[in-house]
């Protein structure tokens, strides 16, 4: 899920490094393994000299939600898009690498970015990839009739928000232009020296208009036959919630120098015990996500990273009924839940590769002077160990304000998440603490398959929801998504002061003033307790010792198998 490694905190911080001056940025050669890769003891030694290089790699993977790039909002999908679709630029480790573009230019104030495409880029059906395909992709994401939930990610582009809202109706007025077959230009609403990183993180995957119109934008990515591939691999077979088969795409521009493994076999396995048994039996070469109870058991094979996003509890103040809405609209009740559980102990017990947090700014982001933002700009938020006495004070105030004589009178609330065993363990642990510490027994956990759960999230069919959201490139990115009417805020809460501070921070060019405004906005967010950060994401994979080059990072989701080699 929305994403989103301790070893990558420095790398994540590099996302904010400003490029000095305008200029041209071009390909520096074939990508190589980054120096600052995540902790990976698996496959870190010399391969067996008697082993042969296998053309196949098999992994127990987390599955996907949709392979429609217009509608996708899950990092699970982005993992597969990394393998199957080209980008103008893409991340490999902590570095932005040129991909479809061989170079890009910026003007003096970073309001215009011009990307120059390589020669000979080709779709999987042999047709040329042109700049018009990238412009059409932007059009699909921003066209209000197509209803992309990812449109908000591209509102830095001039008139994109107005076009998406219908205020501007002519696409020619939006700041995306294919100047010719090999040149695409982006004009921004305001100076932004990190826009290439936004492209690399968010993924602007080309779409060919004739193909999309033939299969239908609503059917795009629903089967192998409704996907046109442009990246390192093509999908040859796909059974939803079961298996996916990928074969190397010889038409990809860098096929000869990267992604050396010919065939990738992904199998979706829900049961944690079965995954481990398959790994130990050699049926899979890797497990994408290992359940925490197996960390010690598989310690010699773990590849772990922390960062990239937060696990959050979202309170829907509209509620699923009038009583629930009244309760969740009470700030003291939300703060009672906020202070009423121990984040540190919970995370240590259920997800030790994650980092407990009650803040909205990642510990990875630097302050203007080079230190950590979270150190330089402290926020008064719930202590990581919780504070039961203070939680009880908040609860007593809430009961009085709402005219309840006892917690037993509180209406039932539904807490929804997706159907992962790790989510069940996490939320049952938190709910039990609320029961033990505050006597609250009215919260019911419901888990659904991931697509159904995300559907409930966007239709507001929940009282409390638990899901991750990525931190993106700047500290304000996640805040923009949570503003009134933001990407993930369809009325669940609203605070004019928060909205104003975020808007000011986004527009501020002075880094110190921007940091001060960001800190003030974070404090308002913490005071509201409308959305509760629980921890910064962490993930542990298991990788066989004969596998080299396995890489996933917190900076940008993706199966970064650029140098994956199986010695078997």
C-alpha positions as CSV (number, residue, x, y, z in Angstrom):
1,X,0.0,0.0,0.0
2,X,0.7,3.6,-0.1
3,X,4.1,3.7,0.5
4,X,6.4,3.7,0.8
5,X,14.4,1.9,5.3
6,X,16.5,3.1,8.1
7,X,19.4,2.7,5.7
8,X,17.7,5.1,3.3
9,X,17.0,8.0,5.6
10,X,19.9,9.9,4.0
11,X,18.7,8.9,0.6
12,X,15.2,10.0,1.2
13,X,16.6,13.3,2.5
14,X,18.4,13.8,-0.8
15,X,15.0,14.1,-2.5
16,X,14.9,17.7,-1.1
17,X,18.3,18.6,-2.4
18,X,17.9,21.6,-4.8
19,X,19.7,21.5,-8.1
20,X,22.0,24.5,-8.2
21,X,21.0,26.8,-11.1
22,X,19.3,26.1,-14.3
23,X,20.8,23.8,-16.9
24,X,20.6,20.5,-18.7
25,X,20.5,17.1,-17.0
26,X,21.4,14.1,-19.1
27,X,22.1,10.4,-19.0
28,X,25.3,9.5,-17.3
29,X,25.5,6.0,-18.7
30,X,24.1,2.6,-17.8
31,X,22.7,2.5,-14.3
32,X,24.9,0.7,-11.7
33,X,24.2,-0.6,-8.2
34,X,23.8,2.4,-5.9
35,X,26.3,2.9,-3.1
36,X,23.6,3.5,-0.5
37,X,21.4,0.4,-1.0
38,X,19.1,-0.9,1.8
39,X,20.2,-3.4,4.3
40,X,20.4,-6.7,2.5
41,X,22.3,-9.6,4.0
42,X,20.7,-12.0,1.5
43,X,22.8,-12.6,-1.5
44,X,25.5,-10.2,-0.3
45,X,28.3,-12.7,-0.5
46,X,30.2,-14.1,-3.5
47,X,28.0,-16.4,-5.6
48,X,28.8,-20.1,-5.7
49,X,31.4,-20.6,-8.5
50,X,29.8,-23.9,-9.5
51,X,26.3,-22.3,-9.9
52,X,24.9,-21.3,-13.2
53,X,23.0,-18.1,-13.9
54,X,19.3,-18.9,-14.0
55,X,16.9,-17.1,-16.5
56,X,14.1,-17.4,-13.9
57,X,13.2,-15.6,-10.7
58,X,10.1,-16.6,-8.6
59,X,8.7,-14.4,-5.8
60,X,5.7,-14.6,-3.5
61,X,4.4,-11.1,-4.1
62,X,1.6,-8.9,-2.6
63,X,-0.5,-8.8,-5.7
64,X,-2.0,-5.7,-7.3
65,X,-5.1,-3.6,-7.2
66,X,-5.3,-2.5,-10.8
67,X,-2.9,-2.2,-13.8
68,X,-4.9,0.8,-15.1
69,X,-2.4,3.6,-14.7
70,X,-5.2,6.2,-14.9
71,X,-7.0,4.7,-11.9
72,X,-4.1,3.2,-9.9
73,X,-3.4,4.5,-6.4
74,X,-1.6,1.6,-4.8
75,X,2.1,1.1,-4.4
76,X,1.5,-2.6,-5.2
77,X,0.6,-1.5,-8.7
78,X,3.6,0.8,-9.0
79,X,5.8,-2.2,-8.2
80,X,4.7,-3.9,-11.4
81,X,4.5,-0.6,-13.4
82,X,8.2,-0.2,-12.7
83,X,8.9,-3.4,-14.6
84,X,6.3,-3.0,-17.4
85,X,6.2,0.7,-18.3
86,X,8.9,3.2,-19.3
87,X,9.1,6.6,-17.6
88,X,10.7,9.8,-18.6
89,X,13.0,9.4,-15.5
90,X,12.9,6.7,-12.9
91,X,14.5,6.0,-9.5
92,X,17.1,3.2,-9.1
93,X,18.0,3.1,-5.4
94,X,18.4,6.8,-4.3
95,X,19.3,8.1,-7.7
96,X,17.1,9.5,-10.5
97,X,18.1,7.8,-13.7
98,X,17.2,8.9,-17.2
99,X,14.8,6.5,-18.9
100,X,12.7,7.5,-21.9
101,X,14.4,10.9,-21.7
102,X,18.1,11.1,-22.5
103,X,18.2,14.6,-21.0
104,X,16.0,17.4,-19.7
105,X,16.4,21.2,-19.5
106,X,15.0,23.8,-17.1
107,X,14.6,27.5,-17.4
108,X,16.1,30.0,-14.9
109,X,13.3,29.9,-12.3
110,X,12.4,26.2,-12.6
111,X,8.9,26.9,-14.1
112,X,9.6,25.1,-17.4
113,X,11.0,21.6,-17.8
114,X,11.7,20.2,-21.2
115,X,12.4,16.5,-21.7
116,X,14.2,15.2,-24.8
117,X,13.4,11.6,-25.7
118,X,15.9,9.0,-26.9
119,X,15.9,7.7,-30.4
120,X,14.2,4.4,-31.2
121,X,11.8,4.0,-28.2
122,X,9.3,1.3,-29.0
123,X,6.0,-0.1,-27.7
124,X,5.7,-3.8,-27.3
125,X,3.6,-4.0,-30.5
126,X,6.5,-2.4,-32.4
127,X,5.0,1.1,-32.8
128,X,7.2,4.1,-31.8
129,X,6.8,5.8,-28.4
130,X,6.6,9.5,-28.9
131,X,6.3,12.6,-26.8
132,X,2.6,12.7,-27.7
133,X,2.1,9.5,-25.7
134,X,3.4,11.2,-22.5
135,X,1.2,14.2,-23.2
136,X,-1.8,11.9,-23.6
137,X,-1.0,10.2,-20.4
138,X,-1.1,13.5,-18.6
139,X,-4.4,14.3,-20.3
140,X,-5.9,11.0,-19.1
141,X,-4.8,11.7,-15.5
142,X,-6.2,15.2,-15.5
143,X,-9.3,14.8,-17.6
144,X,-12.2,15.0,-15.1
145,X,-14.3,12.7,-17.2
146,X,-11.8,9.9,-16.7
147,X,-12.0,10.3,-12.9
148,X,-8.4,9.5,-12.0
149,X,-7.8,9.6,-8.3
150,X,-4.2,10.4,-9.0
151,X,-5.0,13.8,-10.7
152,X,-4.0,15.7,-7.6
153,X,-0.4,14.5,-7.9
154,X,0.1,16.6,-11.0
155,X,-1.4,19.9,-9.9
156,X,2.0,21.5,-9.9
157,X,1.4,21.8,-13.7
158,X,0.0,25.0,-14.9
159,X,-3.8,25.0,-15.1
160,X,-4.0,21.3,-14.3
161,X,-6.1,21.8,-11.2
162,X,-8.4,24.2,-13.0
163,X,-8.8,21.7,-15.9
164,X,-9.5,18.8,-13.6
165,X,-12.2,20.8,-11.8
166,X,-13.8,22.0,-15.1
167,X,-12.9,25.7,-14.6
168,X,-10.6,25.5,-17.6
169,X,-12.1,23.4,-20.5
170,X,-9.4,23.7,-23.2
171,X,-6.6,21.2,-22.8
172,X,-4.4,23.6,-24.8
173,X,-4.4,25.9,-21.8
174,X,-2.8,23.2,-19.6
175,X,1.0,23.3,-19.2
176,X,1.8,20.0,-21.0
177,X,2.9,20.1,-24.6
178,X,4.5,17.6,-27.0
179,X,6.6,20.1,-29.0
180,X,7.5,17.3,-31.5
181,X,7.8,13.6,-31.5
182,X,10.9,13.7,-29.2
183,X,10.3,16.7,-27.0
184,X,7.7,17.3,-24.2
185,X,7.5,20.5,-22.2
186,X,5.9,21.0,-18.8
187,X,5.1,24.5,-17.6
188,X,4.5,24.7,-13.8
189,X,2.2,26.9,-11.7
190,X,5.2,28.0,-9.6
191,X,8.9,27.5,-9.4
192,X,9.7,23.9,-8.4
193,X,13.3,22.6,-8.5
194,X,12.3,19.0,-7.8
195,X,9.7,18.3,-10.5
196,X,11.8,15.6,-12.1
197,X,11.7,13.7,-8.8
198,X,7.9,14.1,-8.8
199,X,7.8,12.4,-12.2
200,X,10.1,9.7,-11.0
201,X,8.1,9.1,-7.8
202,X,4.6,9.4,-9.2
203,X,5.3,7.7,-12.5
204,X,4.0,9.4,-15.7
205,X,3.6,6.2,-17.9
206,X,3.0,6.9,-21.6
207,X,-0.4,6.0,-23.0
208,X,-1.1,5.6,-26.7
209,X,-4.4,7.3,-27.6
210,X,-5.5,4.8,-30.3
211,X,-5.0,1.8,-28.0
212,X,-6.7,3.4,-25.0
213,X,-9.7,4.4,-27.1
214,X,-9.9,0.9,-28.6
215,X,-9.9,-1.0,-25.3
216,X,-11.7,1.7,-23.4
217,X,-10.2,3.8,-20.6
218,X,-12.3,1.9,-18.0
219,X,-11.1,-1.5,-19.3
220,X,-7.4,-0.5,-19.6
221,X,-5.1,-2.7,-17.6
222,X,-7.8,-5.3,-16.7
223,X,-6.1,-8.1,-18.6
224,X,-3.0,-8.9,-20.6
225,X,-4.8,-8.0,-23.8
226,X,-5.8,-4.5,-22.5
227,X,-2.2,-3.5,-21.6
228,X,0.4,-2.0,-24.0
229,X,3.9,-2.5,-22.6
230,X,6.8,-0.1,-22.9
231,X,9.1,-1.1,-20.0
232,X,11.7,-3.8,-19.4
233,X,9.2,-6.6,-19.2
234,X,5.9,-7.7,-20.8
235,X,3.2,-9.7,-18.9
236,X,2.5,-12.9,-20.7
237,X,0.0,-14.4,-18.4
238,X,-2.0,-13.0,-15.4
239,X,-4.5,-14.5,-13.1
240,X,-5.9,-11.9,-10.7
241,X,-5.2,-12.8,-7.0
242,X,-3.1,-15.8,-8.1
243,X,-0.1,-15.6,-10.5
244,X,1.6,-13.2,-12.9
245,X,4.2,-14.2,-15.6
246,X,6.6,-11.7,-17.1
247,X,9.1,-12.0,-19.9
248,X,11.9,-9.7,-20.7
249,X,11.0,-7.1,-23.3
250,X,13.8,-7.0,-25.9
251,X,12.3,-3.8,-27.4
252,X,13.0,-1.8,-24.2
253,X,15.8,0.7,-25.0
254,X,18.2,-0.6,-22.3
255,X,17.4,-4.3,-22.6
256,X,20.9,-5.3,-23.4
257,X,22.4,-3.6,-20.3
258,X,19.9,-4.0,-17.6
259,X,17.3,-6.3,-16.1
260,X,19.3,-9.4,-16.9
261,X,16.8,-12.0,-15.6
262,X,14.7,-13.2,-18.5
263,X,11.5,-14.5,-16.8
264,X,9.8,-13.3,-13.6
265,X,7.2,-15.5,-11.9
266,X,5.0,-13.9,-9.3
267,X,2.6,-15.9,-7.1
268,X,0.2,-14.3,-4.7
269,X,0.1,-16.3,-1.4
270,X,-2.0,-14.9,1.5
271,X,-1.0,-17.4,4.3
272,X,2.3,-16.4,6.0
273,X,3.1,-19.9,6.9
274,X,2.7,-21.1,3.3
275,X,5.0,-18.4,2.1
276,X,7.8,-19.4,4.5
277,X,7.3,-23.1,3.6
278,X,7.6,-22.3,-0.1
279,X,10.8,-20.3,0.6
280,X,12.4,-23.0,2.6
281,X,11.5,-25.7,0.0
282,X,13.0,-23.6,-2.7
283,X,9.7,-23.0,-4.5
284,X,10.2,-19.3,-4.4
285,X,13.5,-17.3,-4.6
286,X,12.0,-14.4,-2.5
287,X,9.1,-13.3,-0.3
288,X,8.1,-9.7,-1.0
289,X,6.7,-9.2,2.5
290,X,7.6,-11.5,5.5
291,X,5.2,-11.6,8.4
292,X,6.9,-10.2,11.6
293,X,6.7,-13.5,13.4
294,X,9.2,-14.9,11.0
295,X,11.8,-12.2,11.2
296,X,14.0,-14.2,13.6
297,X,13.4,-17.4,11.8
298,X,14.5,-15.9,8.5
299,X,17.1,-13.4,9.9
300,X,19.9,-14.7,7.6
301,X,17.8,-13.9,4.5
302,X,16.1,-10.6,5.4
303,X,16.2,-7.5,3.2
304,X,14.6,-4.6,5.2
305,X,13.9,-0.9,4.7
306,X,11.9,1.7,6.6
307,X,10.4,4.9,5.3
308,X,8.5,6.2,2.3
309,X,5.1,6.7,4.0
310,X,3.0,6.5,7.2
311,X,0.5,4.0,8.5
312,X,-2.5,6.2,9.4
313,X,-5.8,6.0,11.2
314,X,-8.3,8.1,9.4
315,X,-11.4,9.3,11.3
316,X,-14.4,10.0,9.0
317,X,-16.2,12.9,10.7
318,X,-19.2,12.3,8.3
319,X,-19.5,8.9,9.9
320,X,-21.6,5.9,8.6
321,X,-24.5,7.1,10.6
322,X,-25.5,10.2,12.6
323,X,-24.3,8.9,16.0
324,X,-20.9,7.8,14.6
325,X,-20.5,11.2,12.9
326,X,-21.3,13.1,16.1
327,X,-18.8,11.0,18.1
328,X,-16.0,11.2,15.5
329,X,-16.5,15.0,15.1
330,X,-15.5,15.4,18.8
331,X,-11.9,16.4,19.0
332,X,-11.6,15.2,22.6
333,X,-12.7,11.7,21.7
334,X,-10.2,11.6,18.8
335,X,-7.4,12.8,21.2
336,X,-8.5,10.1,23.7
337,X,-7.8,7.5,21.1
338,X,-4.6,9.3,20.0
339,X,-3.1,9.2,23.5
340,X,-4.7,5.9,24.5
341,X,-2.3,3.5,23.0
342,X,1.5,2.8,23.0
343,X,2.9,3.3,19.5
344,X,6.4,2.2,20.4
345,X,5.5,-1.1,22.1
346,X,2.9,-1.8,19.4
347,X,5.3,-1.3,16.5
348,X,8.1,-3.3,18.3
349,X,5.7,-6.2,18.7
350,X,4.0,-6.3,15.3
351,X,6.3,-4.5,12.8
352,X,9.8,-4.1,14.2
353,X,11.2,-2.8,10.8
354,X,8.9,0.2,11.1
355,X,9.5,3.4,13.1
356,X,6.7,4.5,15.5
357,X,5.6,8.1,14.9
358,X,2.9,10.5,15.9
359,X,4.0,13.2,13.4
360,X,3.2,13.9,9.8
361,X,6.7,14.9,8.6
362,X,9.0,12.0,7.9
363,X,12.2,11.7,10.0
364,X,14.0,11.4,6.6
365,X,13.4,15.0,5.6
366,X,16.1,17.6,6.3
367,X,15.7,21.0,7.7
368,X,17.1,24.0,5.7
369,X,20.3,24.0,7.7
370,X,21.0,20.3,7.0
371,X,19.8,18.8,10.2
372,X,16.6,16.7,10.5
373,X,13.3,18.6,10.2
374,X,11.8,16.7,13.1
375,X,14.6,17.7,15.4
376,X,14.8,21.4,14.3
377,X,11.0,21.9,14.3
378,X,9.5,19.9,17.2
379,X,5.7,19.5,17.4
380,X,3.6,18.9,20.4
381,X,2.1,15.5,19.5
382,X,1.1,12.3,21.4
383,X,4.1,10.6,23.0
384,X,5.1,7.4,21.4
385,X,4.5,5.5,24.6
386,X,1.1,7.1,24.9
387,X,-0.3,8.8,28.0
388,X,-3.2,6.9,29.5
389,X,-4.0,9.5,32.2
390,X,-4.2,12.3,29.6
391,X,-6.3,10.0,27.3
392,X,-8.7,9.5,30.2
393,X,-9.0,13.2,30.6
394,X,-9.8,13.7,26.9
395,X,-12.3,10.9,27.1
396,X,-14.1,12.3,30.2
397,X,-14.4,15.7,28.4
398,X,-15.8,14.0,25.3
399,X,-18.4,12.0,27.3
400,X,-19.5,15.2,29.0
401,X,-19.7,17.2,25.8
402,X,-21.7,14.5,24.1
403,X,-24.0,13.8,27.1
404,X,-22.9,10.2,27.6
405,X,-22.7,8.9,31.2
406,X,-20.4,6.0,30.4
407,X,-18.4,4.5,27.5
408,X,-20.8,1.7,27.3
409,X,-23.3,4.1,25.7
410,X,-21.0,5.0,22.8
411,X,-22.2,3.9,19.3
412,X,-20.4,1.1,17.5
413,X,-17.7,2.2,15.0
414,X,-16.3,0.2,12.1
415,X,-12.5,0.2,11.6
416,X,-11.8,-1.0,8.1
417,X,-8.5,-2.1,6.5
418,X,-7.4,-4.6,3.9
419,X,-7.2,-8.4,4.6
420,X,-3.5,-8.8,5.5
421,X,-2.6,-10.8,8.6
422,X,-0.1,-8.0,9.6
423,X,-3.0,-5.5,9.6
424,X,-5.1,-7.8,11.7
425,X,-2.4,-8.1,14.3
426,X,-1.6,-4.4,14.3
427,X,-5.2,-3.2,14.7
428,X,-6.3,-5.9,17.2
429,X,-3.4,-4.9,19.3
430,X,-4.4,-1.2,19.2
431,X,-8.1,-1.9,19.8
432,X,-7.2,-4.1,22.8
433,X,-5.2,-1.2,24.3
434,X,-8.2,1.1,23.9
435,X,-10.3,-1.5,25.7
436,X,-7.8,-2.0,28.5
437,X,-6.8,1.6,29.0
438,X,-10.1,3.4,28.3
439,X,-12.8,0.8,28.6
440,X,-13.8,1.4,25.0
441,X,-15.5,-1.6,23.5
442,X,-17.4,-0.1,20.6
443,X,-14.8,-0.4,17.8
444,X,-15.3,-3.4,15.4
445,X,-12.5,-4.4,13.0
446,X,-13.6,-5.4,9.5
447,X,-11.1,-6.5,6.8
448,X,-11.8,-6.7,3.1
449,X,-9.8,-7.7,0.0
450,X,-7.6,-4.9,-0.9
451,X,-9.7,-3.6,-3.9
452,X,-12.9,-3.6,-1.8
453,X,-11.1,-1.9,1.1
454,X,-9.8,0.9,-1.1
455,X,-13.2,1.3,-2.6
456,X,-14.7,1.8,0.8
457,X,-12.0,4.3,1.6
458,X,-12.8,6.5,-1.4
459,X,-16.6,6.2,-1.0
460,X,-16.3,7.1,2.7
461,X,-18.0,3.8,3.7
462,X,-16.1,3.7,7.0
463,X,-15.9,5.3,10.5
464,X,-12.2,4.6,11.0
465,X,-9.8,3.4,8.3
466,X,-6.3,2.2,8.5
467,X,-4.1,2.6,5.4
468,X,-0.7,4.0,4.4
469,X,0.0,7.2,2.5
470,X,3.3,8.0,0.9
471,X,5.5,11.0,1.9
472,X,6.5,11.9,-1.6
473,X,9.2,14.5,-2.4
474,X,8.5,17.4,0.0
475,X,7.1,17.5,3.6
476,X,4.1,19.5,2.3
477,X,3.1,16.8,-0.3
478,X,1.3,14.6,2.2
479,X,-0.3,17.7,3.8
480,X,-1.6,18.9,0.4
481,X,-3.4,15.6,0.0
482,X,-5.1,16.0,3.4
483,X,-6.3,19.6,2.9
484,X,-10.0,20.3,2.5
485,X,-10.9,18.7,-0.9
486,X,-7.4,17.2,-1.2
487,X,-6.6,13.9,-2.8
488,X,-7.7,11.8,0.2
489,X,-10.0,14.3,2.0
490,X,-13.5,14.2,0.7
491,X,-15.0,15.8,3.7
492,X,-13.7,13.7,6.6
493,X,-12.2,16.8,8.2
494,X,-11.5,20.4,7.5
495,X,-9.5,23.2,9.1
496,X,-9.1,26.6,7.4
497,X,-5.9,27.4,9.3
498,X,-4.3,24.1,8.2
499,X,-5.3,24.7,4.6
500,X,-4.0,28.3,4.6
501,X,-0.6,27.3,6.2
502,X,-0.1,24.5,3.7
503,X,-0.9,26.7,0.8
504,X,1.5,29.3,2.1
505,X,4.2,26.7,2.6
506,X,3.8,25.3,-0.9
507,X,4.2,28.7,-2.5
508,X,7.1,29.9,-0.3
509,X,10.5,29.8,-2.0
510,X,12.6,30.8,1.0
511,X,13.5,27.4,2.6
512,X,13.5,28.7,6.2
513,X,10.2,30.4,5.9
514,X,8.8,27.4,4.1
515,X,10.0,25.1,7.0
516,X,8.4,27.4,9.6
517,X,5.1,27.4,7.8
518,X,5.3,23.6,7.4
519,X,5.9,23.2,11.1
520,X,2.9,25.4,12.0
521,X,0.7,23.4,9.7
522,X,1.9,20.1,11.2
523,X,1.1,21.5,14.7
524,X,-2.5,22.3,13.6
525,X,-2.8,18.8,12.2
526,X,-1.6,17.2,15.4
527,X,-4.0,19.3,17.5
528,X,-6.9,18.2,15.4
529,X,-6.1,14.5,15.6
530,X,-8.4,13.9,12.6
531,X,-5.9,11.5,11.1
532,X,-3.5,9.7,13.4
533,X,0.0,8.7,12.3
534,X,1.0,5.4,13.8
535,X,4.4,4.6,12.3
536,X,6.6,5.2,9.3
537,X,6.4,2.2,7.0
538,X,8.8,-0.6,7.1
539,X,9.1,-3.8,5.1
540,X,11.1,-7.0,5.3
541,X,11.6,-9.3,2.4
542,X,13.3,-12.7,2.4
543,X,15.8,-13.3,-0.4
544,X,17.6,-16.6,-1.1
545,X,21.4,-16.4,-0.7
546,X,21.9,-17.3,-4.4
547,X,20.1,-14.1,-5.5
548,X,22.0,-10.9,-6.2
549,X,20.7,-7.4,-7.0
550,X,17.3,-7.7,-5.3
551,X,16.2,-4.2,-4.6
552,X,13.2,-2.3,-3.3
553,X,13.3,1.1,-1.7
554,X,11.2,3.5,0.3
555,X,11.9,6.4,-2.1
556,X,9.8,5.1,-4.9
557,X,7.9,1.9,-5.0
558,X,9.0,-0.6,-7.6
559,X,10.5,-3.9,-8.1
560,X,13.9,-2.4,-8.9
561,X,15.3,-5.5,-10.4
562,X,17.6,-3.6,-12.8
563,X,20.6,-5.8,-11.8
564,X,18.8,-8.9,-10.5
565,X,20.8,-12.1,-11.0
566,X,19.9,-15.6,-9.9
567,X,22.8,-18.0,-9.4
568,X,21.2,-21.4,-9.2
